[in-house]
Amino acid sequence: MRPHRPLPAQHRAPLPVSAPPRVHERLRAAPDGPVTVLHRGPHAVYVDLHGWCTGVVDAQAAQVPCALRAAAGVLAELPARTAEVRDGVLHLDGRPLVVGRFVRVGVPALALTADRPAPLGVEEVRSLVGAGDGLTPYGDDQLCGWLAVHRAAGVATPEVDAAVRAMAYRTTLLSATLLDCALHGEALPEFGDWLRVVGTPAERGRAAALAAIGHTSGRGLLTGGRRALAGLARRSGSAA
């Protein structure tokens, strides 16, 4: 472990955060050293953790499954000009972000009997990856919703998974990371909230809340999720 220069006391004060388990594991496994700040907004910071986009978000940002979660107002104190990992802890501007608790980002289990995935061809996957504007293109958001529903249903999608991984270089690092999260059954909390009430009177309100996230992210997740549900329902012999 290489030595570090001591920091002024005011910059050493730890900032408490919560973390999804895989984010915490990746930080613990990361080598010490600086990491690149990819994006800085008023409520979110994203860094390149050796090819995996790791965020720090407050309560007003989308609670993406690849991010540490901080209290409201915390990021206003941090210009986030520099970022580094030391002893498995992410530091922004020299301030350690110490994980105090874990948050669940996995999608809820769905009671479906389908044994094959909903129809989605490899060529269509290739046309969707990276299709759209912004940090999370709309095509990727659709794929995230489709994949997350299949993980919730316990239905393997090996051909689609392979195509997504092979094409991930065509999109942004954040979006590629969110695709990896979806492959592991991880998604925004609003997506899980919607899945839990599909087919009930509460579905409409939860769908609206999901669709309102970001410029197109929530709508893309909802579109992909609905497509997967419809296809899986047909293959399970129930009504779509």
N, C-alpha and C positions, 0 to 999 in steps of 0.2 A: 504494500500500500504506500503510495508516494505521499510525502508530507505536504500539508497545505498551509498557506500563510494565515495567521490568525486574523479574524474579522473583528471590526468594532462591535462592541456589545449590543448596540441597537440593531445591528444587522444579523446577529446570531439568534435572536429570539425566534423560537419555532412557531410556525403557523399550523394549527391543527386542520387536518383534512380527513375525509373518508375516502375509501377506495374500493372499487371492484376487485375481487381476488386476483384476477389475471393481471391487472395493472400493477398491483402490489408485487406479484411474483416477477414480472418483467423488470421492475425497478430493482428488486433485490438481486437479480441476475445480471444487471447491466454493469459494465466496467466503469470505474471512476473516470471522470473527465467531463469536459464541456459538451453540451448538446446544442443543436441549432434551434433557435426560436423561429418557428414557421409562420405564426400568425398571432397578432395581439389585437384583441378587441376590448371593449369596455367591460365585458363580463366573462371573457374566456382567453386563455393562452394555450397555444399548441406548440409542442416541441417534437423534434425528430429523435426518438429514442432508438437509434440504430436501426432505422427502417420501419419503425412502428410509431405511428403518430399518437402521442400521449398528451392529453389535455389537462388543464386545470380550469374548472368552471365554477361560477358562483350560482346562486339560486335563480338568477334571472336568465341564465343561458340554458340551452338544450342540454339535458343531462345524458350526454352520450356515454355509451358503455366503456369507452376507452379513456375516461378522464377521472382524475382526482376531483373531489367535490369540496369546495371551500364555502365558508360562511358569506352571507351577503356583505358587500362592501370591502371584503379583504383585497380583492384584486385592484381596487382603486389605489391602494397603497404601494403597488408594485408596478414600476414601468416595464418590468420583464425585459430588460435589455440583455441580460445574460442568464444562462441556465446551465446547470451542471448536475451530475450525479455524484454523490459521495456516500460511500458505505450503504448503498441501496436506497438513499433518500434523494429526492429531487430538490434542488435549491434554485430559487429564482432571485436574482440580484443578491445572492448570498444568504437568503433566508431559507432555512430548511422547512419543507412541507412534510410534517410528521403525521403518519397515518394513525389515527386513534380508533377507528372502527371500520368495519367492512360493510359494503352495500351489495345487495343482490341485483344483478342485471340480467339474469336468465329469464327467458320467456316461460310462462306457465304451461304445464302439460295439458295437451288436448286429448280428449277421449274419442279418437277416431280409429277405425279399423282398416284404413287403407294400407296396403302393403307395397304400393308403388307410388312414385311421385306424380304430382300433377304435370300435365304436358308442358314442357319447355325445352326447346331444342338448343343444341350447342351453338348453332349459328345465330340464333336470337340472343343468346347470352353474350356472344361476341359483339353483337350490335348494340347491346345495352350498356356494357361496361364503358364508363367514361362519357356516356351520351348526356349532354346537358351542360349547364353553366354552374359556376360557383365552386365552393369547397367540396360539396357533395352533389354531384350531377344527378339529375332526376332518374336516369336509367339505373344508376347504382342503387338509389333508394328503393326502386321497385324490386331489384334483385335482393336487397336486404330483407324486405318484407316477405318475399317469396321463400327465401331460405329460412328465416326465423320461424315461419309457420310450420315448415317441414320439421325443423328441430323440435318444435313444441309437440308435433304429432308423432315424433319418433320414427319418421320415415326418412331413410337414407336417400341421398341425391348424389351419388358418386360422379356421374358424368357432368352434371352442372357444377359441382364443387371443383372438379379438375379444370373446367373451362374458366371459371371465375379466377382461380389462382393463376392460370396461365396468362390471363388478360389483365391482371391487376396493375401491371406497369403502365397501362394506358390511362389511368385515372389519377386523381390527386392522392397524396399519401394519406390524408385524413379519410378519404372515401375508401381507399384500399384497406385501411385499418378497420373501418366500420363493416366492410364486407367480411373481413376475417372474423370480426365479432359475431356477425350473423351466422357464419359457418359454425360457430361455437354456441349458437342459441342465445346470443346476447343482443339486447336491443334497448331502445329508449323506454323508460317506464310507462309512457303513454301508450306505447304499442302493446305492452303486456296488459295494461288496464283495459284496452279495447278487446284483446283476445279473451280475457276472462268473462266478458259479458256478451260475446257474439251470440246472436239469437235471442236476446232478452230485450225488454223495453229500454234498458240503459245503453244499448249499443249505439244508438244514434248520437247521444251526447258525447260518448267516449270517442266515437269516430270523428266528430267535429273537433274535439280537443286535440286529437292526433293530427288531423289535417291542418291545423292552425300553426304547427311548429315549422319554423324556418320559412324560407321562400317557397321551396317545393318539397322539402324533406319529408314532412308529415304526409303530404298527399301521395308522394311516391311510395312510402312505406305502406300506406293504406291500400293503394292500388295493387301492389305486389302481394300483400297479405290476402286481400279478397280473391285475387286470381288463384292463389294457392289453395285457399279454403274451398273454392268452387270446384277445382279439379280433384282435390282429395275427397270431397263429399261424393262426387260422381263415382270415384273408384272404390269408395266404401259401400256403395249401394244405397246411400241415404239421399235425401233431397238436397239439391244444391242451394 
